[in-house]
Amino acid sequence: KRYGCVPKILGIALDEEKDLLAKLKIAEDADMLLTTGGVSMGDYDLVKDILERDGQMVFWQVRIKPGKPLAFGKIKGRDKSILHLGLPGNAVSCMVSFELFVRPALLKMMGKNNFAKPAIQAIMEETIKNDAGRRLYNRAIVSRKNGDYYASLTGPQGSGILTSMSLANALVLIPEERTLVNKGETVQALMLDWNEEVNI
């Protein structure tokens, strides 16, 4: 709703192909299908398998953390192909993936040209290690002090820790080639809640 869409809630599908296909049928007139969960590598992760079988899988998995298991493709609708984004099941991974992939895709589909999140340079208030070999999007609180922006992490960054996202007003981007960002170094922060003036 926030980005101008009319959501059609399909509800929770059981980890059974028959139930999942019934849910997908309800969405056959949608412009985009969003699912959460079912795109990893477990025995019950059926969304990816159905997309590969009944639609077109464009890509699966992205080199980011959190949010690696993300599926994108097309699935057959009533009279057209429907774009499908399969988001991870972990809550934080799902929210980060929405900001990075779904939000810009929806805005682009509506003809918008400016769909990037506002980004600023912020000074890290703690050291961040990156041993994942992926681009990190750490949840952070950005504040303004003496004319500069500073970023501090919201606590533990596990993909199942909701407070890491609920407390954040930014995602701190750590490139995949960086294994360490020291306290005092400048990082790029993508602002989630941006009113042009963060706390002074």
MDTraj code that builds the backbone (N, CA, C; nanometers):
import mdtraj as md
import numpy as np

residues = "LYS ARG TYR GLY CYS VAL PRO LYS ILE LEU GLY ILE ALA LEU ASP GLU GLU LYS ASP LEU LEU ALA LYS LEU LYS ILE ALA GLU ASP ALA ASP MET LEU LEU THR THR GLY GLY VAL SER MET GLY ASP TYR ASP LEU VAL LYS ASP ILE LEU GLU ARG ASP GLY GLN MET VAL PHE TRP GLN VAL ARG ILE LYS PRO GLY LYS PRO LEU ALA PHE GLY LYS ILE LYS GLY ARG ASP LYS SER ILE LEU HIS LEU GLY LEU PRO GLY ASN ALA VAL SER CYS MET VAL SER PHE GLU LEU PHE VAL ARG PRO ALA LEU LEU LYS MET MET GLY LYS ASN ASN PHE ALA LYS PRO ALA ILE GLN ALA ILE MET GLU GLU THR ILE LYS ASN ASP ALA GLY ARG ARG LEU TYR ASN ARG ALA ILE VAL SER ARG LYS ASN GLY ASP TYR TYR ALA SER LEU THR GLY PRO GLN GLY SER GLY ILE LEU THR SER MET SER LEU ALA ASN ALA LEU VAL LEU ILE PRO GLU GLU ARG THR LEU VAL ASN LYS GLY GLU THR VAL GLN ALA LEU MET LEU ASP TRP ASN GLU GLU VAL ASN ILE".split()
xyz = np.array([
    [0.0825, -0.1206, 0.0000],
    [0.0000, 0.0000, 0.0000],
    [0.0859, 0.1256, 0.0000],
    [0.1921, 0.1216, 0.0789],
    [0.2788, 0.2402, 0.0918],
    [0.3356, 0.2833, -0.0427],
    [0.3599, 0.1885, -0.1306],
    [0.4196, 0.2216, -0.2599],
    [0.3185, 0.2203, -0.3738],
    [0.1906, 0.2329, -0.3401],
    [0.0894, 0.2531, -0.4425],
    [0.0271, 0.1273, -0.4984],
    [0.0455, 0.0155, -0.4324],
    [-0.0088, -0.1115, -0.4826],
    [-0.1366, -0.1497, -0.4086],
    [-0.2114, -0.2400, -0.4687],
    [-0.3308, -0.2954, -0.4051],
    [-0.2986, -0.4406, -0.3706],
    [-0.2691, -0.4692, -0.2439],
    [-0.2314, -0.6062, -0.2077],
    [-0.3511, -0.6997, -0.2040],
    [-0.3284, -0.8206, -0.2482],
    [-0.4292, -0.9258, -0.2416],
    [-0.3678, -1.0379, -0.1584],
    [-0.4099, -1.0490, -0.0343],
    [-0.3480, -1.1425, 0.0587],
    [-0.3965, -1.2847, 0.0299],
    [-0.3036, -1.3747, 0.0027],
    [-0.3383, -1.5122, -0.0327],
    [-0.3455, -1.6029, 0.0890],
    [-0.2870, -1.5619, 0.1978],
    [-0.2864, -1.6447, 0.3176],
    [-0.1672, -1.7384, 0.3212],
    [-0.1637, -1.8196, 0.4239],
    [-0.0519, -1.9113, 0.4459],
    [-0.0798, -2.0444, 0.3775],
    [0.0165, -2.0892, 0.2978],
    [0.0037, -2.2193, 0.2316],
    [0.0739, -2.3256, 0.3142],
    [0.0159, -2.4442, 0.3171],
    [0.0829, -2.5580, 0.3792],
    [0.2032, -2.5973, 0.2943],
    [0.2940, -2.6725, 0.3539],
    [0.4104, -2.7212, 0.2793],
    [0.3722, -2.8422, 0.1950],
    [0.2678, -2.8227, 0.1165],
    [0.2188, -2.9274, 0.0273],
    [0.1910, -2.8652, -0.1086],
    [0.2289, -2.9346, -0.2133],
    [0.2153, -2.8797, -0.3476],
    [0.0711, -2.8437, -0.3816],
    [-0.0232, -2.9290, -0.3451],
    [-0.1638, -2.9049, -0.3778],
    [-0.2132, -2.7740, -0.3168],
    [-0.1806, -2.7505, -0.1911],
    [-0.2252, -2.6290, -0.1229],
    [-0.1563, -2.5058, -0.1811],
    [-0.0284, -2.5181, -0.2099],
    [0.0459, -2.4057, -0.2667],
    [-0.0087, -2.3686, -0.4043],
    [-0.0386, -2.4676, -0.4870],
    [-0.0937, -2.4401, -0.6200],
    [-0.2311, -2.3737, -0.6099],
    [-0.3091, -2.4119, -0.5098],
    [-0.4404, -2.3491, -0.4898],
    [-0.4250, -2.2018, -0.4546],
    [-0.3270, -2.1701, -0.3736],
    [-0.3006, -2.0295, -0.3388],
    [-0.2551, -1.9518, -0.4618],
    [-0.1696, -2.0123, -0.5405],
    [-0.1182, -1.9439, -0.6595],
    [-0.2305, -1.9166, -0.7598],
    [-0.3279, -2.0036, -0.7649],
    [-0.4401, -1.9850, -0.8578],
    [-0.5192, -1.8589, -0.8224],
    [-0.5282, -1.8276, -0.6944],
    [-0.5991, -1.7060, -0.6515],
    [-0.5302, -1.5817, -0.7060],
    [-0.4002, -1.5922, -0.7311],
    [-0.3214, -1.4760, -0.7745],
    [-0.3043, -1.4681, -0.9253],
    [-0.3800, -1.5471, -1.0010],
    [-0.3522, -1.5570, -1.1445],
    [-0.3850, -1.4306, -1.2244],
    [-0.4498, -1.3297, -1.1609],
    [-0.4747, -1.2037, -1.2323],
    [-0.3887, -1.0896, -1.1763],
    [-0.2919, -1.1221, -1.0916],
    [-0.2062, -1.0193, -1.0304],
    [-0.1010, -0.9700, -1.1293],
    [-0.0430, -0.8550, -1.0985],
    [0.0685, -0.8021, -1.1782],
    [0.2023, -0.8542, -1.1268],
    [0.2084, -0.8810, -0.9963],
    [0.3283, -0.9391, -0.9370],
    [0.2863, -1.0324, -0.8245],
    [0.3571, -1.1428, -0.8146],
    [0.3335, -1.2377, -0.7065],
    [0.4515, -1.2317, -0.6109],
    [0.4216, -1.2094, -0.4833],
    [0.5240, -1.2129, -0.3786],
    [0.4956, -1.3307, -0.2880],
    [0.5985, -1.4098, -0.2626],
    [0.5863, -1.5178, -0.1659],
    [0.6992, -1.5032, -0.0650],
    [0.6779, -1.5548, 0.0545],
    [0.7838, -1.5580, 0.1551],
    [0.8035, -1.7015, 0.1989],
    [0.9293, -1.7420, 0.2031],
    [0.9621, -1.8791, 0.2396],
    [0.9506, -1.9732, 0.1214],
    [1.0036, -2.0913, 0.1381],
    [0.9920, -2.1936, 0.0347],
    [1.0913, -2.1808, -0.0792],
    [1.1950, -2.0971, -0.0623],
    [1.2905, -2.0785, -0.1730],
    [1.4322, -2.1194, -0.1342],
    [1.4461, -2.1869, -0.0206],
    [1.5793, -2.2301, 0.0208],
    [1.6042, -2.3716, -0.0306],
    [1.6746, -2.4532, 0.0475],
    [1.7154, -2.5844, -0.0029],
    [1.6570, -2.7006, 0.0768],
    [1.5579, -2.6734, 0.1619],
    [1.4991, -2.7802, 0.2423],
    [1.4020, -2.8667, 0.1625],
    [1.3658, -2.9796, 0.2212],
    [1.2734, -3.0735, 0.1561],
    [1.1358, -3.0121, 0.1326],
    [1.0992, -2.9145, 0.2153],
    [0.9665, -2.8551, 0.2042],
    [0.9685, -2.7170, 0.1388],
    [1.0802, -2.6790, 0.0808],
    [1.0898, -2.5508, 0.0107],
    [1.0423, -2.5695, -0.1320],
    [0.9097, -2.5633, -0.1504],
    [0.8466, -2.6030, -0.2763],
    [0.8305, -2.4894, -0.3766],
    [0.8351, -2.3644, -0.3295],
    [0.8067, -2.2519, -0.4193],
    [0.9040, -2.2498, -0.5360],
    [1.0311, -2.2638, -0.5073],
    [1.1334, -2.2613, -0.6123],
    [1.1116, -2.3750, -0.7116],
    [1.0784, -2.4935, -0.6603],
    [1.0587, -2.6092, -0.7477],
    [0.9396, -2.5882, -0.8425],
    [0.8312, -2.5327, -0.7891],
    [0.7129, -2.5077, -0.8722],
    [0.7419, -2.3998, -0.9758],
    [0.8173, -2.2975, -0.9344],
    [0.8544, -2.1921, -1.0294],
    [0.9375, -2.2494, -1.1434],
    [1.0307, -2.3375, -1.1105],
    [1.1145, -2.3986, -1.2146],
    [1.0317, -2.4873, -1.3078],
    [0.9324, -2.5569, -1.2526],
    [0.8540, -2.6516, -1.3303],
    [0.7433, -2.5853, -1.4113],
    [0.6680, -2.4945, -1.3469],
    [0.5486, -2.4382, -1.4091],
    [0.5686, -2.2966, -1.4638],
    [0.6854, -2.2414, -1.4461],
    [0.7100, -2.1059, -1.4924],
    [0.8492, -2.0929, -1.5504],
    [0.9107, -1.9813, -1.5236],
    [1.0462, -1.9562, -1.5726],
    [1.1290, -1.9020, -1.4568],
    [1.2340, -1.9719, -1.4237],
    [1.3254, -1.9262, -1.3197],
    [1.4340, -1.8411, -1.3850],
    [1.4392, -1.7141, -1.3486],
    [1.5418, -1.6246, -1.4043],
    [1.6683, -1.6327, -1.3198],
    [1.6550, -1.6230, -1.1893],
    [1.7703, -1.6475, -1.1023],
    [1.7217, -1.6923, -0.9655],
    [1.8144, -1.7575, -0.8951],
    [1.7889, -1.8042, -0.7591],
    [1.9164, -1.7847, -0.6796],
    [1.9067, -1.7185, -0.5687],
    [2.0146, -1.6812, -0.4772],
    [2.0873, -1.5557, -0.5249],
    [2.1145, -1.4704, -0.4284],
    [2.1880, -1.3473, -0.4528],
    [2.2998, -1.3378, -0.3489],
    [2.4067, -1.2665, -0.3822],
    [2.5241, -1.2607, -0.2945],
    [2.5114, -1.1471, -0.1930],
    [2.4081, -1.1561, -0.1097],
    [2.3891, -1.0578, -0.0044],
    [2.3602, -1.1308, 0.1268],
    [2.3795, -1.0589, 0.2360],
    [2.3466, -1.1110, 0.3679],
    [2.2874, -0.9974, 0.4505],
    [2.1664, -1.0149, 0.5023],
    [2.0772, -1.1300, 0.4901],
    [2.0034, -1.1290, 0.3563],
    [1.9487, -1.2421, 0.3174],
    [1.8641, -1.2462, 0.1985],
    [1.9166, -1.3293, 0.0840],
    [2.0097, -1.4212, 0.1083],
    [2.0666, -1.5013, -0.0005],
    [1.9633, -1.5820, -0.0786],
    [1.8713, -1.6556, -0.0119],
    [1.7759, -1.7356, -0.0899],
    [1.6619, -1.6501, -0.1442],
    [1.6804, -1.5955, -0.2612],
    [1.5776, -1.5132, -0.3260],
    [1.5569, -1.5642, -0.4673],
    [1.4331, -1.5894, -0.5027],
    [1.4018, -1.6412, -0.6364],
    [1.3300, -1.5343, -0.7178],
    [1.3655, -1.5252, -0.8455],
    [1.2954, -1.4340, -0.9359],
    [1.2642, -1.5067, -1.0655],
    [1.1418, -1.4874, -1.1116],
    [1.1040, -1.5485, -1.2386],
    [0.9642, -1.5076, -1.2782],
    [0.9036, -1.5898, -1.3615],
    [0.7671, -1.5660, -1.4077],
    [0.6871, -1.6932, -1.3874],
    [0.5609, -1.6742, -1.3566],
    [0.4713, -1.7877, -1.3383],
    [0.3449, -1.7631, -1.4204],
    [0.2822, -1.8676, -1.4682],
    [0.1682, -1.8542, -1.5580],
    [0.0468, -1.7995, -1.4839],
    [-0.0113, -1.6941, -1.5393],
    [-0.1347, -1.6382, -1.4857],
    [-0.2526, -1.6756, -1.5734],
    [-0.3633, -1.6031, -1.5565],
    [-0.4836, -1.6346, -1.6329],
    [-0.4630, -1.6099, -1.7820],
    [-0.4147, -1.4910, -1.8179],
    [-0.3932, -1.4588, -1.9592],
    [-0.2603, -1.3886, -1.9825],
    [-0.1681, -1.4041, -1.8885],
    [-0.0371, -1.3404, -1.9002],
    [0.0591, -1.4085, -1.8043],
    [0.1865, -1.3787, -1.8213],
    [0.2864, -1.4232, -1.7252],
    [0.2941, -1.3219, -1.6114],
    [0.3063, -1.3721, -1.4906],
    [0.3129, -1.2864, -1.3730],
    [0.4550, -1.2883, -1.3184],
    [0.5106, -1.1713, -1.2961],
    [0.6415, -1.1645, -1.2330],
    [0.6318, -1.2196, -1.0915],
    [0.7312, -1.2969, -1.0532],
    [0.7307, -1.3563, -0.9203],
    [0.8620, -1.3289, -0.8492],
    [0.8517, -1.2788, -0.7267],
    [0.9674, -1.2664, -0.6396],
    [0.9411, -1.3519, -0.5162],
    [1.0267, -1.4514, -0.4983],
    [1.0169, -1.5389, -0.3822],
    [1.1161, -1.4950, -0.2772],
    [1.0654, -1.4356, -0.1705],
    [1.1518, -1.3803, -0.0665],
    [1.1842, -1.4868, 0.0375],
    [1.2943, -1.4678, 0.1104],
    [1.3305, -1.5645, 0.2145],
    [1.2248, -1.5704, 0.3243],
    [1.2259, -1.6801, 0.3984],
    [1.1293, -1.6965, 0.5057],
    [1.1664, -1.6249, 0.6339],
    [1.2958, -1.6096, 0.6617],
    [1.3361, -1.5376, 0.7819],
    [1.2890, -1.3931, 0.7728],
    [1.2324, -1.3438, 0.8811],
    [1.1662, -1.2131, 0.8780],
    [1.2582, -1.0998, 0.8352],
    [1.3765, -1.0924, 0.8921],
    [1.4682, -0.9829, 0.8585],
    [1.5157, -0.9951, 0.7144],
    [1.5492, -1.1177, 0.6736],
    [1.5903, -1.1402, 0.5339],
    [1.4802, -1.0963, 0.4385],
    [1.3567, -1.1274, 0.4743],
    [1.2418, -1.0911, 0.3921],
    [1.2286, -0.9391, 0.3802],
    [1.2417, -0.8686, 0.4922],
    [1.2266, -0.7230, 0.4907],
    [1.3394, -0.6550, 0.4138],
    [1.4621, -0.7016, 0.4338],
    [1.5746, -0.6438, 0.3605],
    [1.5587, -0.6697, 0.2108],
    [1.5194, -0.7916, 0.1747],
    [1.4982, -0.8247, 0.0331],
    [1.3872, -0.7403, -0.0276],
    [1.2828, -0.7134, 0.0506],
    [1.1759, -0.6274, 0.0005],
    [1.2307, -0.4895, -0.0342],
    [1.3094, -0.4321, 0.0551],
    [1.3645, -0.2981, 0.0309],
    [1.4560, -0.2957, -0.0906],
    [1.5369, -0.3998, -0.1069],
    [1.6382, -0.4004, -0.2128],
    [1.5842, -0.4428, -0.3494],
    [1.4838, -0.5303, -0.3511],
    [1.4384, -0.5873, -0.4781],
    [1.2920, -0.5562, -0.5105],
    [1.2026, -0.5788, -0.4159],
    [1.0599, -0.5638, -0.4445],
    [1.0227, -0.4170, -0.4621],
    [1.0614, -0.3343, -0.3678],
    [1.0249, -0.1920, -0.3737],
    [1.0662, -0.1277, -0.5061],
    [1.1943, -0.1392, -0.5482],
    [1.2295, -0.0779, -0.6773],
    [1.1579, -0.1406, -0.7961],
    [1.1324, -0.2720, -0.7896],
    [1.0616, -0.3377, -0.9003],
    [0.9189, -0.2847, -0.9123],
    [0.8501, -0.2709, -0.7996],
    [0.7132, -0.2182, -0.8020],
    [0.7103, -0.0759, -0.8565],
    [0.8013, 0.0076, -0.8089],
    [0.8039, 0.1470, -0.8542],
    [0.8360, 0.1556, -1.0036],
    [0.9282, 0.0731, -1.0495],
    [0.9626, 0.0725, -1.1924],
    [0.8434, 0.0277, -1.2761],
    [0.7699, -0.0736, -1.2266],
    [0.6517, -0.1210, -1.2985],
    [0.5449, -0.0129, -1.3087],
    [0.5451, 0.0816, -1.2143],
    [0.4480, 0.1912, -1.2157],
    [0.4994, 0.3127, -1.2919],
    [0.6144, 0.2983, -1.3580],
    [0.6659, 0.4044, -1.4413],
    [0.7516, 0.5070, -1.3693],
    [0.7899, 0.4771, -1.2447],
    [0.8740, 0.5704, -1.1704],
    [1.0175, 0.5603, -1.2197],
    [1.0882, 0.6727, -1.2131],
    [1.2292, 0.6744, -1.2529],
    [1.3232, 0.6818, -1.1334],
    [1.2793, 0.7453, -1.0273],
    [1.3633, 0.7625, -0.9100],
    [1.3181, 0.6653, -0.8020],
    [1.3796, 0.5473, -0.7980],
    [1.3359, 0.4471, -0.7018],
    [1.4477, 0.3994, -0.6105],
    [1.5611, 0.4682, -0.6112],
    [1.6698, 0.4324, -0.5201],
    [1.6421, 0.4885, -0.3808],
    [1.6825, 0.4141, -0.2802],
    [1.6729, 0.4641, -0.1441],
    [1.7731, 0.5781, -0.1261],
    [1.7368, 0.6812, -0.0472],
    [1.8354, 0.7858, -0.0178],
    [1.9573, 0.7227, 0.0498],
    [2.0760, 0.7607, 0.0047],
    [2.1998, 0.7064, 0.0610],
    [2.2872, 0.8212, 0.1106],
    [2.3486, 0.8006, 0.2255],
    [2.4391, 0.9006, 0.2818],
    [2.5679, 0.8322, 0.3243],
    [2.6696, 0.9114, 0.3486],
    [2.7952, 0.8612, 0.4035],
    [2.7920, 0.8797, 0.5552],
    [2.8220, 0.7719, 0.6263],
    [2.8181, 0.7766, 0.7722],
    [2.9448, 0.7147, 0.8293],
    [2.9835, 0.7625, 0.9452],
    [3.1023, 0.7126, 1.0148],
    [3.0600, 0.5990, 1.1075],
    [3.1261, 0.4837, 1.0924],
    [3.0911, 0.3678, 1.1756],
    [3.1380, 0.3898, 1.3192],
    [3.0514, 0.3557, 1.4115],
    [3.0848, 0.3707, 1.5525],
    [3.1334, 0.2404, 1.6150],
    [3.1486, 0.1382, 1.5316],
    [3.2031, 0.0108, 1.5789],
    [3.2627, -0.0634, 1.4604],
    [3.3399, -0.1645, 1.4895],
    [3.4041, -0.2447, 1.3853],
    [3.3075, -0.3525, 1.3360],
    [3.3069, -0.3756, 1.2044],
    [3.2217, -0.4784, 1.1440],
    [3.3096, -0.5780, 1.0693],
    [3.2928, -0.7065, 1.1007],
    [3.3617, -0.8120, 1.0271],
    [3.2679, -0.8701, 0.9227],
    [3.3235, -0.9011, 0.8075],
    [3.2453, -0.9632, 0.6998],
    [3.3174, -1.0894, 0.6557],
    [3.2763, -1.2024, 0.7109],
    [3.3376, -1.3295, 0.6730],
    [3.2445, -1.4128, 0.5853],
    [3.1400, -1.3478, 0.5324],
    [3.0400, -1.4211, 0.4536],
    [3.0756, -1.4280, 0.3054],
    [3.1663, -1.3416, 0.2597],
    [3.1958, -1.3373, 0.1167],
    [3.0809, -1.2812, 0.0355],
    [2.9893, -1.2116, 0.1036],
    [2.8730, -1.1514, 0.0390],
    [2.8613, -1.0056, 0.0808],
    [2.7816, -0.9302, 0.0079],
    [2.7553, -0.7918, 0.0457],
    [2.6662, -0.7906, 0.1689],
    [2.7101, -0.7218, 0.2727],
    [2.6329, -0.7139, 0.3959],
    [2.5420, -0.5920, 0.3950],
    [2.4223, -0.6104, 0.4458],
    [2.3305, -0.5002, 0.4725],
    [2.2968, -0.5063, 0.6215],
    [2.3826, -0.4442, 0.7012],
    [2.3636, -0.4469, 0.8458],
    [2.2654, -0.3392, 0.8875],
    [2.1803, -0.3749, 0.9824],
    [2.0796, -0.2822, 1.0300],
    [2.1431, -0.1868, 1.1299],
    [2.1152, -0.0591, 1.1135],
    [2.1844, 0.0415, 1.1934],
    [2.0943, 0.1594, 1.2263],
    [2.1376, 0.2325, 1.3264],
    [2.0752, 0.3602, 1.3607],
    [2.1726, 0.4692, 1.3194],
    [2.1286, 0.5567, 1.2314],
    [2.2101, 0.6698, 1.1870],
    [2.1635, 0.7940, 1.2611],
    [2.2584, 0.8656, 1.3159],
    [2.2275, 0.9913, 1.3846],
    [2.3280, 1.0969, 1.3406],
    [2.2929, 1.2197, 1.3652],
    [2.3789, 1.3311, 1.3229],
    [2.4413, 1.3959, 1.4463],
    [2.5740, 1.4104, 1.4410],
    [2.6475, 1.4720, 1.5518],
    [2.7510, 1.5680, 1.4950],
    [2.7452, 1.6905, 1.5403],
    [2.8440, 1.7919, 1.4994],
    [2.8588, 1.8018, 1.3476],
    [2.7473, 1.7901, 1.2780],
    [2.7484, 1.8078, 1.1330],
    [2.7802, 1.6834, 1.0530],
    [2.8147, 1.5715, 1.1197],
    [2.8450, 1.4466, 1.0500],
    [2.7411, 1.3411, 1.0863],
    [2.7252, 1.2419, 0.9970],
    [2.6373, 1.1299, 1.0237],
    [2.7187, 1.0141, 1.0818],
    [2.6624, 0.9490, 1.1827],
    [2.7260, 0.8339, 1.2463],
    [2.6295, 0.7170, 1.2432],
    [2.6848, 0.5967, 1.2283],
    [2.6034, 0.4758, 1.2237],
    [2.6482, 0.3787, 1.3317],
    [2.5518, 0.3265, 1.4062],
    [2.5800, 0.2219, 1.5037],
    [2.4814, 0.1074, 1.4805],
    [2.5301, -0.0142, 1.4919],
    [2.4456, -0.1301, 1.4669],
    [2.3360, -0.1404, 1.5732],
    [2.2266, -0.2035, 1.5366],
    [2.1119, -0.2153, 1.6279],
    [2.1250, -0.3349, 1.7222],
    [2.2412, -0.3968, 1.7256],
    [2.2628, -0.5137, 1.8101],
    [2.2962, -0.6341, 1.7247],
    [2.2750, -0.7556, 1.7754],
    [2.3023, -0.8761, 1.6970],
    [2.2294, -0.8722, 1.5626],
    [2.2965, -0.9210, 1.4585],
    [2.2472, -0.9042, 1.3222],
    [2.1924, -1.0314, 1.2593],
    [2.1543, -1.1287, 1.3398],
    [2.0978, -1.2524, 1.2858],
    [1.9707, -1.2270, 1.2064],
    [1.9500, -1.3092, 1.1030],
    [1.8365, -1.2855, 1.0126],
    [1.7022, -1.3177, 1.0761],
    [1.7036, -1.3780, 1.1952],
    [1.5780, -1.4036, 1.2639],
    [1.5518, -1.3080, 1.3794],
    [1.6396, -1.2086, 1.3952],
    [1.6276, -1.1163, 1.5082],
    [1.5534, -0.9908, 1.4630],
    [1.4240, -0.9861, 1.4931],
    [1.3397, -0.8766, 1.4445],
    [1.3811, -0.7406, 1.4981],
    [1.4326, -0.7370, 1.6205],
    [1.4711, -0.6063, 1.6758],
    [1.5820, -0.5409, 1.5947],
    [1.6643, -0.6208, 1.5271],
    [1.7702, -0.5615, 1.4452],
    [1.7116, -0.4746, 1.3346],
    [1.5901, -0.5077, 1.2905],
    [1.5233, -0.4308, 1.1854],
    [1.4294, -0.3265, 1.2449],
    [1.3575, -0.3627, 1.3495],
    [1.2574, -0.2701, 1.4033],
    [1.3218, -0.1458, 1.4642],
    [1.4455, -0.1574, 1.5106],
    [1.5143, -0.0425, 1.5680],
    [1.5886, 0.0401, 1.4640],
    [1.6048, -0.0126, 1.3444],
    [1.6910, 0.0501, 1.2434],
    [1.6204, 0.1616, 1.1674],
    [1.6992, 0.2624, 1.1299],
    [1.6511, 0.3606, 1.0337],
    [1.7366, 0.3588, 0.9070],
    [1.8305, 0.2608, 0.9001],
    [1.9195, 0.2532, 0.7842],
    [1.9754, 0.1125, 0.7687],
    [2.0205, 0.0837, 0.6473],
    [2.0977, -0.0364, 0.6190],
    [2.2387, 0.0075, 0.5835],
    [2.3363, -0.0380, 0.6602],
    [2.4767, -0.0064, 0.6325],
    [2.5291, -0.1089, 0.5335],
    [2.5827, -0.0598, 0.4223],
    [2.6284, -0.1470, 0.3148],
    [2.7776, -0.1735, 0.3298],
    [2.8145, -0.3010, 0.3400],
    [2.9538, -0.3432, 0.3443],
    [2.9799, -0.4280, 0.2202],
    [3.0641, -0.3806, 0.1252],
    [3.0872, -0.4566, 0.0016],
    [3.1442, -0.5950, 0.0291],
    [3.1174, -0.6875, -0.0632],
    [3.1578, -0.8268, -0.0445],
    [3.3086, -0.8435, -0.0359],
    [3.3846, -0.7530, -0.0989],
    [3.5305, -0.7666, -0.0971],
    [3.5930, -0.7144, 0.0327],
    [3.5131, -0.6449, 0.1141],
    [3.5641, -0.5942, 0.2414],
    [3.5419, -0.6979, 0.3506],
    [3.6496, -0.7420, 0.4139],
    [3.6370, -0.8392, 0.5226],
    [3.6310, -0.7703, 0.6587],
    [3.6682, -0.6429, 0.6617],
    [3.6699, -0.5707, 0.7886],
    [3.6485, -0.4219, 0.7635],
    [3.5591, -0.3636, 0.8397],
    [3.5415, -0.2173, 0.8403],
    [3.5646, -0.1725, 0.9840],
    [3.6651, -0.0911, 1.0026],
    [3.7023, -0.0491, 1.1372],
    [3.6171, 0.0668, 1.1859],
    [3.6065, 0.0754, 1.3153],
    [3.5414, 0.1899, 1.3780],
    [3.6078, 0.3171, 1.3285],
    [3.5266, 0.4158, 1.2916],
    [3.5791, 0.5423, 1.2407],
    [3.5855, 0.5509, 1.0899],
    [3.5714, 0.4361, 1.0209],
    [3.5691, 0.4388, 0.8744],
    [3.4315, 0.4834, 0.8252],
    [3.4290, 0.5372, 0.7045],
    [3.3048, 0.5863, 0.6452],
    [3.2410, 0.4756, 0.5615],
    [3.1102, 0.4601, 0.5774],
    [3.0347, 0.3589, 0.5039],
    [2.9150, 0.4257, 0.4365],
    [2.8574, 0.3534, 0.3413],
    [2.7339, 0.4007, 0.2794],
    [2.6157, 0.3473, 0.3585],
    [2.5224, 0.4356, 0.3899],
    [2.4018, 0.3959, 0.4628],
    [2.2799, 0.4255, 0.3764],
    [2.1996, 0.3219, 0.3526],
    [2.0737, 0.3381, 0.2796],
    [1.9663, 0.3691, 0.3820],
    [1.9046, 0.4851, 0.3709],
    [1.8105, 0.5299, 0.4733],
    [1.6732, 0.4670, 0.4511],
    [1.6252, 0.3975, 0.5533],
    [1.4935, 0.3344, 0.5475],
    [1.3838, 0.4323, 0.5856],
    [1.4122, 0.5136, 0.6820],
    [1.3133, 0.6073, 0.7353],
    [1.3758, 0.7461, 0.7277],
    [1.3556, 0.8126, 0.6173],
    [1.4317, 0.9337, 0.5861],
    [1.3395, 1.0524, 0.5763],
    [1.3576, 1.1445, 0.6664],
    [1.2788, 1.2676, 0.6614],
    [1.3696, 1.3882, 0.6438],
    [1.4887, 1.3609, 0.5837],
    [1.5890, 1.4635, 0.5569],
    [1.6587, 1.5133, 0.6831],
    [1.6134, 1.4701, 0.7981],
    [1.6770, 1.5188, 0.9207],
    [1.6719, 1.4087, 1.0258],
    [1.7859, 1.3406, 1.0455],
    [1.7897, 1.2406, 1.1506],
    [1.8282, 1.3083, 1.2812],
    [1.8234, 1.2345, 1.3895],
    [1.8444, 1.2924, 1.5220],
    [1.9720, 1.3756, 1.5300],
    [1.9606, 1.4918, 1.5880],
    [2.0761, 1.5813, 1.6036],
    [2.1312, 1.5682, 1.7444],
])
top = md.Topology()
chain = top.add_chain()
for i, resn in enumerate(residues, 1):
    res = top.add_residue(resn, chain, resSeq=i)
    for name in ("N", "CA", "C"):
        top.add_atom(name, md.element.get_by_symbol(name[0]), res)
traj = md.Trajectory(xyz[None], top)
